[in-house]
Amino acid sequence: MAYLTDRKRASGMGAAHTGTDHHWKMIVTSVALLVLIPVFVFTFGAALGSDYETALAYYARPWPSAIAALTIAVSFYHFRKGVQTLIEDYVHGFAGKVCLIAAICISYAAAAIGILAVVRLAL
């Protein structure tokens, strides 16, 4: 194995062996967001500008709350993958690891807070 070139060792799946999976997940979440964002804008627009009780009653229905929760979950997962690519490409060393961990924690925390807010509205 010592006589293989760097290109030969890396051919197939890339150096990290996860590039295809990462790219595929970005494509899938992009297509999901292509459908979810207009549906979310349509459902959110119906509650926009209404008073608190009306918005609460609107999001107590399963369809608007499910669309809102799905949009939040998929968008923050897509954000996490995109920021991971950005940090891996432009920030190196220990700072890169710290930024990557912080970005992943922030994206999951924001998604959890958003979904919790929708669940509180729905229940």
C-alpha positions in Angstrom: 0.0 0.0 0.0 2.9 2.4 0.4 3.4 2.6 -3.3 0.0 4.0 -4.1 -0.2 7.7 -5.1 -2.3 10.1 -3.1 -4.8 10.3 -6.0 -5.2 6.5 -6.1 -5.8 6.3 -2.3 -8.4 9.1 -2.4 -10.3 7.9 -5.5 -13.8 6.8 -5.1 -15.2 8.5 -2.0 -12.8 11.4 -1.3 -10.3 11.9 1.5 -12.9 11.9 4.3 -15.1 9.2 2.8 -18.2 11.3 3.5 -18.4 13.8 0.6 -21.0 12.0 -1.4 -23.3 11.5 1.7 -22.9 15.1 2.6 -23.7 16.3 -0.9 -26.7 14.0 -1.2 -28.1 15.3 2.2 -27.7 18.9 1.0 -29.5 18.1 -2.2 -32.4 16.3 -0.4 -32.9 19.0 2.1 -32.7 21.6 -0.7 -35.5 19.9 -2.5 -37.5 19.5 0.7 -37.1 23.2 1.4 -38.1 24.0 -2.1 -41.5 22.5 -1.3 -41.7 23.4 2.4 -40.9 27.1 2.2 -43.8 28.1 -0.1 -46.2 26.0 1.9 -45.0 27.5 5.1 -45.3 31.0 3.7 -48.9 30.2 2.6 -49.8 28.7 6.0 -48.0 31.4 8.0 -49.6 34.2 6.0 -53.0 33.2 7.2 -52.0 33.8 10.8 -49.9 36.9 10.1 -51.3 40.1 11.6 -53.9 38.3 13.7 -54.2 38.7 17.5 -52.7 36.2 19.9 -55.9 34.1 20.5 -56.5 33.7 16.7 -52.9 32.7 16.0 -53.0 30.3 18.9 -56.2 28.7 17.6 -54.8 28.6 14.1 -51.6 26.8 15.2 -53.6 24.4 17.4 -54.7 22.7 14.1 -52.3 19.9 13.1 -51.6 21.0 9.5 -50.1 24.5 10.1 -48.2 23.4 13.2 -46.7 20.3 11.4 -45.7 22.4 8.4 -44.0 25.0 10.7 -42.2 22.3 12.7 -41.0 20.5 9.6 -39.8 23.7 8.0 -37.8 24.6 11.1 -36.3 21.1 11.4 -35.3 20.8 7.8 -34.0 24.3 7.5 -31.8 24.2 10.5 -30.4 20.8 9.4 -29.7 22.3 6.0 -28.0 25.2 7.7 -25.9 22.9 9.9 -24.6 21.0 6.8 -23.9 24.3 4.9 -22.1 25.9 7.8 -20.1 22.7 8.3 -18.9 22.9 4.7 -18.0 26.6 5.1 -16.1 26.1 8.3 -14.2 23.0 7.0 -13.2 24.9 3.9 -12.1 28.2 5.5 -11.2 27.7 9.1 -8.4 25.4 10.0 -6.8 23.9 13.1 -8.2 24.1 16.6 -10.3 27.2 15.8 -12.0 25.2 13.1 -12.9 22.4 15.5 -14.2 24.9 18.0 -16.2 26.8 15.4 -17.6 23.6 14.0 -18.8 22.3 17.4 -20.3 25.7 18.2 -22.1 25.9 14.9 -23.5 22.4 15.3 -24.7 23.1 18.9 -26.2 26.5 17.9 -28.1 25.0 15.0 -29.5 22.1 17.0 -30.4 24.4 19.9 -32.2 26.9 17.6 -34.1 24.1 15.9 -35.1 22.7 19.3 -36.3 26.1 20.5 -38.3 26.7 17.3 -39.9 23.3 17.5 -40.6 23.7 21.2 -42.3 27.0 20.4 -44.5 25.4 17.8 -45.4 22.5 20.1 -46.4 25.0 22.8 -48.6 26.8 20.4 -50.1 23.6 19.2 -50.9 22.2 22.6 
